[in-house]
Amino acid sequence: MEKSDRIFVAGHRGVAGSAIARELERRRHTNLLLKTRSELDLMDQAAVDRFFAEDRPDYVFLAAAKVGGILANQTYPADFIRDNLEIQTNVIDAAWRSGVKRLLFLGSSCIYPKLCPQPIKEEYLLTGPLESTNRAYAIAKIAGIEMCWSYNRQYGTQFLAAMPTNLYGPGDNFDLQKSHVLPALIRKAAEAKASGERTMIVWGTGTPRRELLYSDDLAEACVFLMNLADERFQLLLKPEEPPLINIGTGQDLSIRELAELVCRGVGFDGRLEFDTTKPEGTPQKLLDVARIQALGWRASTSLEEGIRLTYEWAKESLALTPA
Ligand SMILES: NC(=O)c1ccc[n+]([C@@H]2O[C@H](COP(=O)([O-])OP(=O)(O)OC[C@H]3O[C@@H](n4cnc5c(N)ncnc54)[C@H](OP(=O)(O)O)[C@@H]3O)[C@@H](O)[C@H]2O)c1
């Protein structure tokens, strides 16, 4: 990407999108196209077509999506499948029509089967049943990968689908009704500390294992992929397999270990109690990151440091609790 190329970051106010926009600004890209939802609703096909025809982005990072934790996915499956199918269909199709050079579609590790071997390789896509709690969301994301692949084969586009593991970082959603596991744990620990409680309740048994990626690391990986030289980028777009690449750290830990790390980071020294009546999702989700590491990228932010930075952000931006 040249510094003056027109780069559309869809979803630039989200966790992933804001980190991508920051990374591009840090690298002195001067022509970022950033639209809030009220300026451009990506579910409005005519508006999306108009935007691409008029603003003609060279590169697209598709980080806009309806995203949420287990509870939100279970409660609003129709919204998850409809919104995501509409957003990605509108953007991917308009990107092809307007001649975008490269597009990076962000999916999620929940596209992989619930019980597939660990660590999860890209080739395990569509080899078994999905986790039921976020099936609607996962199927929308799988459709997005299939669209990228189909457009590449039929129209010669260069659309790549990146599957990040669980993300966290500044801008995260700390609303317990909608949040992912890490912000939920940070909030609970901060509130327990502030109110002087001795116990903090964690959903599930604490045994499922999760991999977590700091949003700035994801952004660095996305920009790295978009900047790959043609011959290396083409290796990811072989016609015989989906244009898919995992982004993660390659390391996981149990929810109990994660909760303990969060408590240390936040300064809550009470007891953890596990509510085993609550859903907890897939037993393990660890991505195989050999493909991206072979290209020369690996994550650099430790979980301790990432938790510290995210908690600092939450204290300042959300007034989560006094220090
Ligand atoms: N968070 C994770 O753990 C995780 C893990 C793996 C992959 N991902 C993927 O990364 C991508 C971004 O996730 P995220 O965590 O950054 O989500 P997020 O924080 O919820 O951000 C999503 C962004 O999309 C925007 N958006 C949603 N619907 C829109 C619409 N109709 N028109 C315009 N903008 C719209 C939102 O705008 P508003 O600000 O107006 O709501 C928001 O800025 C998703 O594709 C997700 O699958 C996320």
PDBQT file of the ligand as one rigid body, heavy atoms in Angstrom, charges set to zero:
ROOT
HETATM    1  N1  LIG A 401     -13.870  -9.124  19.097  1.00  0.00    +0.000 N 
HETATM    2  C1  LIG A 401     -13.409 -10.333  18.863  1.00  0.00    +0.000 C 
HETATM    3  O1  LIG A 401     -13.092 -11.100  19.786  1.00  0.00    +0.000 OA
HETATM    4  C2  LIG A 401     -13.191 -10.805  17.482  1.00  0.00    +0.000 A 
HETATM    5  C3  LIG A 401     -12.512 -11.979  17.331  1.00  0.00    +0.000 A 
HETATM    6  C4  LIG A 401     -12.278 -12.449  16.077  1.00  0.00    +0.000 A 
HETATM    7  C5  LIG A 401     -12.741 -11.743  14.996  1.00  0.00    +0.000 A 
HETATM    8  N2  LIG A 401     -13.410 -10.586  15.155  1.00  0.00    +0.000 N 
HETATM    9  C6  LIG A 401     -13.886  -9.930  13.949  1.00  0.00    +0.000 C 
HETATM   10  O2  LIG A 401     -13.380  -8.631  13.793  1.00  0.00    +0.000 OA
HETATM   11  C7  LIG A 401     -14.387  -7.819  13.208  1.00  0.00    +0.000 C 
HETATM   12  C8  LIG A 401     -14.623  -6.607  14.082  1.00  0.00    +0.000 C 
HETATM   13  O3  LIG A 401     -14.908  -7.025  15.393  1.00  0.00    +0.000 OA
HETATM   14  P1  LIG A 401     -14.838  -6.015  16.616  1.00  0.00    +0.000 P 
HETATM   15  O4  LIG A 401     -14.635  -6.847  17.810  1.00  0.00    +0.000 OA
HETATM   16  O5  LIG A 401     -13.929  -4.907  16.282  1.00  0.00    +0.000 OA
HETATM   17  O6  LIG A 401     -16.341  -5.512  16.645  1.00  0.00    +0.000 OA
HETATM   18  P2  LIG A 401     -16.918  -4.145  17.258  1.00  0.00    +0.000 P 
HETATM   19  O7  LIG A 401     -15.997  -3.589  18.259  1.00  0.00    +0.000 OA
HETATM   20  O8  LIG A 401     -18.334  -4.433  17.636  1.00  0.00    +0.000 OA
HETATM   21  O9  LIG A 401     -16.905  -3.187  15.995  1.00  0.00    +0.000 OA
HETATM   22  C9  LIG A 401     -17.711  -3.423  14.903  1.00  0.00    +0.000 C 
HETATM   23  C10 LIG A 401     -17.818  -2.161  14.111  1.00  0.00    +0.000 C 
HETATM   24  O10 LIG A 401     -18.693  -2.392  13.013  1.00  0.00    +0.000 OA
HETATM   25  C11 LIG A 401     -19.540  -1.279  12.892  1.00  0.00    +0.000 C 
HETATM   26  N3  LIG A 401     -20.803  -1.641  12.273  1.00  0.00    +0.000 N 
HETATM   27  C12 LIG A 401     -21.657  -2.616  12.648  1.00  0.00    +0.000 A 
HETATM   28  N4  LIG A 401     -22.738  -2.598  11.855  1.00  0.00    +0.000 NA
HETATM   29  C13 LIG A 401     -22.566  -1.586  10.974  1.00  0.00    +0.000 A 
HETATM   30  C14 LIG A 401     -23.332  -1.068   9.913  1.00  0.00    +0.000 A 
HETATM   31  N5  LIG A 401     -24.533  -1.583   9.591  1.00  0.00    +0.000 N 
HETATM   32  N6  LIG A 401     -22.844  -0.010   9.213  1.00  0.00    +0.000 NA
HETATM   33  C15 LIG A 401     -21.646   0.532   9.535  1.00  0.00    +0.000 A 
HETATM   34  N7  LIG A 401     -20.871   0.074  10.527  1.00  0.00    +0.000 NA
HETATM   35  C16 LIG A 401     -21.325  -0.970  11.233  1.00  0.00    +0.000 A 
HETATM   36  C17 LIG A 401     -19.773  -0.811  14.300  1.00  0.00    +0.000 C 
HETATM   37  O11 LIG A 401     -20.238   0.509  14.269  1.00  0.00    +0.000 OA
HETATM   38  P3  LIG A 401     -20.871   1.230  15.555  1.00  0.00    +0.000 P 
HETATM   39  O12 LIG A 401     -19.667   1.735  16.277  1.00  0.00    +0.000 OA
HETATM   40  O13 LIG A 401     -21.732   2.272  14.993  1.00  0.00    +0.000 OA
HETATM   41  O14 LIG A 401     -21.627   0.158  16.285  1.00  0.00    +0.000 OA
HETATM   42  C18 LIG A 401     -18.388  -0.972  14.896  1.00  0.00    +0.000 C 
HETATM   43  O15 LIG A 401     -17.596   0.154  14.646  1.00  0.00    +0.000 OA
HETATM   44  C19 LIG A 401     -15.619  -8.690  13.058  1.00  0.00    +0.000 C 
HETATM   45  O16 LIG A 401     -15.701  -9.151  11.756  1.00  0.00    +0.000 OA
HETATM   46  C20 LIG A 401     -15.389  -9.835  13.964  1.00  0.00    +0.000 C 
HETATM   47  O17 LIG A 401     -15.953 -11.007  13.470  1.00  0.00    +0.000 OA
HETATM   48  C21 LIG A 401     -13.628 -10.083  16.378  1.00  0.00    +0.000 A 
ENDROOT
TORSDOF 0
